Amino acid sequence: MEEASLSPSRPGTPGREGDTPLEPPTVVRFDDVSKVYNGATTKAVDGVSLDIRAGEFFSILGPSGSGKTSCLRMIAGFEQPSSGRILLDGVDVQGIPPYRRDVNTVFQNYALFPHMSIEANVSYPLRMHRVAKHEIDERVSETLALVEMEELRKRFPHQLSGGQRQRAALARALVGRPKVLLLDEPLGALDLQLRQQMQLALKQLQRDVGITFVYVTHDQGEALSMSDRMAVMSTGHIEQVGTPREVYFHPNTPFVAGFIGKANLGRGTVVLESGATVGHWGGISFPMAADTPLGPCAFSLRHESVSLSDGAGDIAVRGTVEEVVFLGDSSEVMVAVDGVTLVAKAPAHIGFALSNGQAITVSFKASEVVRIDG
């Protein structure tokens, strides 16, 4: 039998020096997919179209009730679309049961068999598929090594920490070498420090194995730190798809701007004045790129883009401190400026020195103000 590897070459890698890299093929496709649960009056998923590429770490991010978990369950086969199609490797999987799809799922609650050792848990999928014993032994050892669990293979789930149990669940999902690994908020039960450690471990693991990861979360930090690309969902719709940097710095909608990170949001307008394109937000005016669409719009300005000094940006305005919120390593300072409240993120010691009602100058770069339709 030809030896299979858990570390396939990354899709899109050129075969010869000088070749132009090809875009990786689509491995998961949503084609105008909607889902309505029995008895519901609204759609859990509403007209979603989406391509997920082979070999990428793709996150679906959104608040509770946004439809992200429903999308994951439809890929897995635990739910069926009410309309539209889901294709895996170009094949419409409508009606194909979960066990016949080349995908595996890792859940938040680990779902390990408590009466089995970690070694037995990981080997279980292979034994169910009647894989030869020598191959089971090789693949279990290889997979446990990937998740750094070799020395704990004889232990039982109750003898492990939460992070170790999650690694064991990952190993069991990976040992069958699925085309796609689905992860349903797998870090939600872990404490903050362990979640941060597991984020790094998950991303490195995905790079090592080269399998497509589809990761569902409501935690923006997880999505931003691990994803190659991400989809932001709200009320069953996709608001935006892009790289973490694209979504963070160039939000398409007010929802994305407010949900990803922290931003100052407000209504304004863009007009032509003496041949120049100018934005007006309350009583604040600032130049904008010449090709910026004119008319009413929303503006977004990240908290960290607002400085409590007049030398950090090309737009400086006077205001009054309304409130200072201490966050530990930093402070959020709310400043009333010409009919707009701007929040600035500042070092904690600067926040300590301010008091409500104090006059202050805030500044920002006009280039960091994002115009948003809506």
C-alpha positions in Angstrom: 0.0 0.0 0.0 1.4 3.4 -0.9 2.3 5.4 2.2 0.0 8.3 2.8 1.2 11.5 4.5 -0.5 13.7 7.0 1.4 16.6 5.5 0.3 17.0 1.9 1.8 19.7 -0.2 0.0 23.0 0.0 -2.5 23.6 -2.9 -1.4 26.2 -5.3 2.4 25.5 -4.8 4.1 25.9 -8.2 5.6 22.7 -9.6 8.7 24.3 -11.3 10.7 27.4 -10.6 9.2 30.3 -12.4 5.7 28.8 -12.5 2.9 31.2 -11.6 1.2 30.0 -8.4 -2.4 28.9 -9.1 -5.3 29.9 -6.8 -6.2 26.8 -4.7 -9.3 24.9 -5.9 -12.6 25.4 -4.1 -13.2 22.5 -1.7 -16.5 23.8 -0.1 -19.1 25.8 -2.0 -22.3 27.3 -0.8 -24.6 28.1 -3.7 -27.4 30.4 -2.6 -28.0 28.3 0.5 -30.9 28.9 2.9 -32.0 27.1 6.0 -35.4 27.3 7.8 -36.0 25.1 10.9 -39.3 23.6 11.5 -41.6 26.0 13.3 -39.3 29.0 12.7 -40.6 32.2 11.2 -37.3 33.5 10.0 -34.4 31.9 8.1 -31.4 30.7 10.1 -29.3 31.0 6.9 -30.5 33.3 4.2 -29.1 33.1 0.6 -25.5 32.3 1.5 -23.0 31.9 -1.4 -19.4 31.2 -0.4 -16.3 29.5 -1.6 -13.8 27.9 0.8 -10.4 27.0 -0.8 -8.4 23.9 -0.3 -5.7 24.1 2.4 -6.9 27.4 4.0 -7.9 28.2 7.5 -11.3 29.7 7.0 -13.3 31.2 9.9 -17.1 31.9 10.1 -17.5 34.7 12.6 -20.7 36.1 14.1 -22.8 36.6 17.2 -25.2 34.1 18.6 -28.1 33.5 16.1 -26.1 34.7 13.1 -26.3 31.3 11.3 -22.6 30.3 11.5 -23.2 27.0 13.3 -26.0 26.1 11.0 -23.6 26.6 8.1 -21.1 24.2 9.7 -23.7 21.6 10.4 -24.9 21.7 6.8 -21.3 21.1 5.6 -21.1 18.1 8.0 -24.4 16.7 7.0 -26.1 17.0 10.4 -28.6 19.5 8.7 -29.8 19.8 5.1 -30.3 23.1 3.3 -33.9 24.2 2.8 -32.8 25.5 -0.6 -29.6 26.0 -2.6 -26.7 23.6 -2.8 -23.6 22.7 -0.8 -20.8 21.1 -2.9 -17.7 19.3 -1.5 -15.0 19.0 -4.1 -17.6 19.9 -6.7 -20.1 17.2 -5.7 -23.6 18.2 -4.5 -23.9 16.5 -1.1 -27.6 16.9 -0.6 -28.9 13.7 1.0 -25.4 12.2 1.6 -25.1 11.2 5.3 -22.3 12.6 7.5 -20.4 9.3 7.6 -20.0 9.3 3.9 -18.7 12.9 3.6 -14.9 13.4 3.7 -15.2 15.8 6.7 -14.7 15.5 10.4 -16.0 17.7 13.2 -14.4 18.9 16.5 -16.9 20.1 19.1 -16.6 22.4 22.0 -17.4 19.6 24.5 -14.7 17.3 23.0 -17.1 14.2 22.7 -14.4 11.8 23.8 -15.4 8.3 25.0 -14.8 8.4 28.8 -14.2 4.7 29.1 -11.5 4.6 26.4 -7.8 5.6 26.7 -6.7 8.5 24.5 -5.0 6.0 22.2 -8.2 4.0 21.8 -10.2 7.2 21.3 -7.9 8.3 18.4 -7.8 4.9 16.8 -11.6 4.4 17.0 -12.5 5.9 13.5 -9.8 3.8 11.9 -11.0 0.6 13.6 -14.6 1.3 12.5 -13.3 1.5 8.9 -11.4 -1.7 9.3 -8.0 -0.2 8.6 -5.1 -2.7 9.0 -3.7 -2.8 12.6 -0.2 -1.9 11.6 -1.4 1.1 9.7 -3.6 2.1 12.7 -0.6 2.0 15.0 1.4 4.1 12.6 -1.2 6.7 12.0 -2.2 7.0 15.6 1.4 7.6 16.7 1.9 10.1 13.9 -1.2 12.0 14.7 -0.6 12.0 18.5 2.9 13.4 17.8 1.4 16.2 15.7 -0.7 17.3 18.7 2.1 16.6 21.2 0.1 13.9 23.1 2.3 10.9 22.6 3.3 10.6 26.3 -0.3 10.7 27.4 -1.7 8.1 25.0 -2.5 5.6 27.8 -4.4 8.1 29.9 -8.2 8.5 30.1 -10.1 11.7 29.3 -10.8 12.4 33.0 -7.0 12.4 33.7 -6.4 15.2 31.3 -6.7 19.0 31.4 -9.1 20.8 29.2 -6.4 21.7 26.7 -5.2 18.2 26.6 -8.7 16.8 26.0 -9.1 19.3 23.1 -5.8 18.1 21.6 -7.0 14.5 21.9 -10.3 15.4 20.1 -8.3 17.1 17.3 -6.1 14.0 16.9 -9.2 11.7 16.6 -10.7 14.1 14.0 -7.4 14.2 12.0 -6.4 10.6 12.1 -8.7 9.7 9.2 -7.1 12.4 7.1 -10.4 14.2 6.1 -10.6 16.6 3.2 -12.1 19.3 5.6 -11.9 19.6 9.3 -14.9 21.5 10.9 -14.3 23.1 14.3 -17.4 24.3 16.2 -16.2 26.9 18.8 -13.6 24.3 20.1 -11.9 26.7 22.5 -15.0 28.0 24.2 -14.7 25.9 27.3 -11.1 26.9 28.0 -9.8 29.8 30.1 -8.3 32.9 28.4 -4.6 31.9 28.7 -5.2 28.4 27.5 -7.4 29.7 24.6 -4.5 31.9 23.5 -2.1 29.1 23.6 -4.4 26.8 21.7 -4.9 29.5 19.0 -1.2 29.3 18.2 -1.2 25.6 18.3 -4.2 25.2 16.0 -2.8 27.5 13.4 0.6 25.7 13.4 -1.2 22.4 13.2 -3.2 23.5 10.2 0.0 24.6 8.5 1.6 21.3 9.3 -1.2 19.0 8.0 -2.4 21.2 5.1 -6.0 20.3 5.6 -8.8 22.8 5.1 -10.0 24.0 8.5 -13.5 25.6 8.7 -13.7 27.3 12.1 -16.8 28.7 13.7 -16.5 31.2 16.5 -18.1 34.3 18.0 -14.7 35.5 19.2 -13.2 38.0 16.9 -9.7 37.6 18.4 -9.7 33.9 17.4 -10.8 34.6 13.9 -8.4 37.5 13.4 -5.3 35.6 14.8 -5.8 32.3 13.0 -7.6 32.8 9.7 -6.3 33.0 6.2 -9.8 34.4 5.3 -13.0 34.9 7.2 -16.7 35.4 6.7 -18.6 37.7 9.0 -22.3 36.7 9.5 -25.3 38.5 10.9 -28.9 37.4 11.0 -28.3 34.6 8.5 -26.5 36.8 5.9 -22.8 37.1 5.1 -21.8 40.7 5.7 -18.2 40.4 4.3 -15.6 37.9 3.3 -11.9 38.7 3.2 -8.6 38.4 4.9 -8.4 39.5 8.6 -6.7 42.7 7.6 -9.2 43.5 4.9 -12.1 42.9 7.2 -10.5 44.9 10.1 -9.2 47.9 8.2 -11.8 48.1 5.4 -15.2 47.0 6.7 -18.0 46.9 4.1 -20.9 47.5 6.5 -21.5 49.3 9.8 -22.1 45.9 11.4 -18.7 44.6 10.5 -17.0 47.9 11.6 -18.7 47.6 15.0 -18.4 43.9 15.5 -14.7 43.5 14.6 -12.5 45.4 17.0 -13.7 48.7 18.4 -14.6 51.6 16.2 -16.1 55.1 16.3 -19.2 54.9 14.1 -21.5 57.7 12.9 -23.5 59.1 10.1 -22.1 61.8 7.8 -21.8 62.8 4.2 -19.2 63.2 1.5 -19.3 66.3 -0.7 -17.3 68.3 -3.3 -15.9 71.6 -2.0 -13.9 73.8 -4.4 -13.0 70.7 -6.4 -11.9 68.7 -3.4 -13.7 65.6 -1.9 -14.5 66.3 1.8 -16.1 64.3 4.5 -18.3 65.9 7.1 -19.0 64.0 10.4 -20.8 66.2 12.8 -18.8 69.4 12.9 -15.5 67.6 11.9 -14.3 68.0 8.3 -11.5 66.0 6.6 -10.2 65.4 3.1 -11.0 62.1 1.4 -9.7 60.4 -1.7 -10.9 61.9 -5.0 -12.7 58.7 -6.0 -14.7 58.5 -2.8 -18.5 58.2 -3.6 -20.4 61.3 -2.7 -23.5 61.5 -0.6 -24.8 60.4 2.8 -22.9 57.5 4.4 -21.5 56.0 7.6 -18.0 56.6 8.8 -15.8 54.3 10.9 -12.6 55.3 12.8 -10.8 52.7 14.9 -10.3 53.6 18.6 -6.5 53.1 18.3 -6.5 55.6 15.4 -7.5 58.4 17.6 -4.7 60.1 19.6 -4.9 62.4 22.6 -2.5 64.9 21.1 -2.4 67.3 18.2 0.7 66.0 16.5 -0.3 62.4 15.7 -2.6 63.1 12.8 -3.4 65.6 10.1 -6.8 66.4 11.6 -6.7 67.9 15.1 -9.8 69.1 17.0 -10.6 70.4 20.5 -13.0 68.5 22.7 -14.1 67.7 26.2 -13.5 64.5 28.1 -16.8 62.8 28.9 -15.6 59.6 30.5 -12.5 57.5 31.1 -12.8 53.7 31.2 -9.9 51.8 32.7 -9.1 48.5 30.9 -5.9 47.4 32.7 -3.2 47.9 30.2 -5.0 50.8 28.5 -7.8 53.3 28.9 -10.7 54.3 26.6 -11.2 58.0 26.7 -14.5 59.4 25.4 -14.2 62.9 24.0 -17.1 65.1 22.9 -16.1 66.9 19.7 -18.4 69.1 17.6 -21.5 66.9 18.0 -19.5 63.6 17.8 -18.2 61.5 20.6 -14.8 60.0 19.7 -13.3 57.2 21.7 -9.5 57.1 21.9 -7.5 54.2 23.1 -4.6 55.4 25.3 -2.0 54.0 27.7 -3.5 53.5 31.2 -1.3 56.1 32.8 -2.6 58.8 30.4 -6.2 57.9 31.2 -5.4 58.2 35.0 -4.3 61.9 34.4 -7.6 62.9 32.8 -10.8 64.0 34.5 -14.4 64.5 33.2 -15.0 67.9 31.7 -11.3 68.5 30.9 -10.5 70.2 27.6 -8.3 68.2 25.3 -7.1 67.9 21.8 -7.6 64.7 19.8 -6.2 64.0 16.4 -6.4 61.3 13.7 -5.2 60.7 10.1 -7.9 61.4 7.6 -6.7 58.4 5.6 -7.9 56.1 8.5 -11.5 57.3 8.3 -13.4 54.6 6.3 -16.5 55.5 4.4 -19.2 52.8 4.6 -22.4 52.4 2.6 -25.4 52.0 4.8 
